Amino acid sequence: MTIGVRCGSCDRELLLVQLVQPSQGFRCLFCGFAFAPGYATVAPGVAARAMAAHATLVTALTELQSMTGDRLRLDQATLVGPLANALPAVDAKAEDPAPARRRRAHRRPWDTTHYRRQPTTGTAKEPNGRISAGLGSGVRG
Ligand SMILES: [Zn+2]
């Protein structure tokens, strides 16, 4: 089972399995682009985890399907949806065979501005005044 990836810099395709050697620094094999700056030591492990989970999922679903046949039909949307949501920047070419898929012209893969903006932010985006006020009261007490 292979998971394909694409370099955000040179746009060439690789396999995730090619990146799981920590000695390689989680970089593009072609152009050397660092895929996870600051996380080069942990990213290969996470990638390996994702591959293992993917294989486990596919194996388990296949097994389940062989037991149930047509008596049980898994809802594909609920299976695939969370995966699609986890990959906001994915090029849907390989995953989504739907003909009506939208394709942005000249979208740069490394452009992350289309990532989901999370409306529910904690204190991270609060004005400094509030944070320091909270900290101050804690220190004083
Ligand atoms: Zn590259």
Residues whose N, C-alpha, C, O or C-beta is under 5 A from the ligand:
A	BS01	ZN	C7 S9 C10 D11 C28 F30 C31 G32 F33
